[in-house]
Amino acid sequence: MTEDALERLKYPIGRVHIPDVVPPEQFDGMITTLETFPGKLRAAAAHLSPEQLDTPYRPGGWTVRQVVHHCPDSHVNAYIRFKLALTEDFPTIKPYMEDRCALLPDTALTPIGVSLSLLEALHTRWTILLRALSPADWARGYVHPEAQRRFTLSQVLALYDWHSRHHLAHVTELAKSEGWA
């Protein structure tokens, strides 16, 4: 497989680009992405067999099961980071080892429906919070120690808009390529 083909499998919607300034007129569409993502992920994974769930979306990549469980792991962290940023002055957040989390026993042992339900409840709370933010709130943010930079909440919204579409595409593109869809 060529490097270009692997890149397309790894980043089916392209690599993330977070602008320095996210136009406020884009917020509603990005929040809608977060609002609809859990249902779309559930629909994409609901009909898959255990063998299909254990299929990697690319050579050397995570399985569909790992992707589904990763989404609430990641988005719980993002939600808490939003709350920290809204209640503290540019706090330094704690990164987490997503690759190691994907290998923990709960990823293999927990039915995906549990993570999908968690994602649905989390996104309900998160989007209620996001729709209530003031213009000044979007300029708040946090320091990411690995990136060694500040991120505003508007930039984090853009990141998780991309993250949701990115992982949904991992599942839907694999299903298409394998003839499961």
C-alpha positions, -999 to 999 in steps of 0.1 A, spaced: 0 0 0 14 34 -9 20 62 16 -7 83 0 -32 54 3 -23 50 40 -26 87 46 -61 87 31 -71 58 54 -56 75 84 -71 109 77 -102 102 56 -114 138 58 -79 153 58 -56 163 86 -69 187 112 -64 224 107 -72 247 136 -73 283 126 -59 310 149 -93 327 148 -125 306 144 -153 328 129 -183 329 153 -206 323 124 -192 288 122 -199 279 158 -235 267 152 -225 243 125 -197 229 146 -220 225 176 -245 207 154 -217 183 144 -212 175 181 -249 172 186 -255 147 158 -222 128 160 -233 102 186 -264 92 166 -244 90 134 -217 69 151 -244 46 166 -260 42 131 -226 34 115 -217 8 140 -250 -7 150 -252 -34 123 -216 -45 125 -208 -81 137 -182 -87 164 -157 -97 137 -164 -64 118 -160 -44 150 -126 -60 155 -114 -50 120 -88 -22 119 -98 7 97 -63 7 83 -32 -15 85 -17 -9 120 -47 12 130 -73 8 157 -103 -15 153 -138 -1 149 -144 -12 185 -114 8 197 -125 38 177 -160 37 192 -147 34 227 -120 61 221 -146 87 212 -162 90 247 -128 87 263 -116 117 242 -147 137 244 -151 133 282 -116 148 285 -126 177 261 -158 184 281 -139 186 314 -113 208 297 -141 232 286 -154 233 322 -119 240 335 -113 267 310 -147 283 319 -139 283 356 -102 290 357 -78 314 339 -61 294 311 -54 263 332 -28 238 322 -47 206 313 -35 171 318 -30 151 286 -40 115 285 -24 85 266 -52 77 241 -31 49 226 -27 32 260 -64 37 269 -74 19 237 -56 -12 249 -72 -13 284 -95 -43 291 -127 -22 291 -122 -15 254 -123 -52 246 -148 -62 273 -174 -34 272 -202 -37 246 -200 -7 222 -236 3 232 -223 14 266 -198 38 250 -224 50 225 -249 57 253 -222 75 273 -213 96 242 -250 105 237 -255 117 272 -222 135 272 -229 153 240 -263 163 252 -247 180 282 -218 194 261 -240 210 234 -263 226 260 -232 242 275 -218 252 242 -250 269 230 -251 289 263 -216 304 259 -212 341 256 -188 357 230 -163 363 258 -164 326 268 -152 315 234 -119 335 240 -112 316 272 -91 285 270 -64 263 284 -27 255 280 -19 221 265 16 211 278 24 187 250 16 213 223 32 240 245 6 265 236 -27 280 245 -60 269 228 -91 290 229 -124 273 234 -134 283 198 -103 265 186 -111 234 207 -146 234 193 -131 234 158 -108 205 169 -137 184 181 -159 192 151 -130 177 131 -124 148 156 -160 137 154 -162 138 116 -127 121 114 -136 91 135 -171 87 120 -154 85 86 -130 58 98 -161 36 105 -182 46 74 -153 44 50 -142 10 62 -178 -2 60 -180 11 24 -146 -4 13 -155 -38 29 -191 -38 14 -207 -38 49 -227 -6 42 
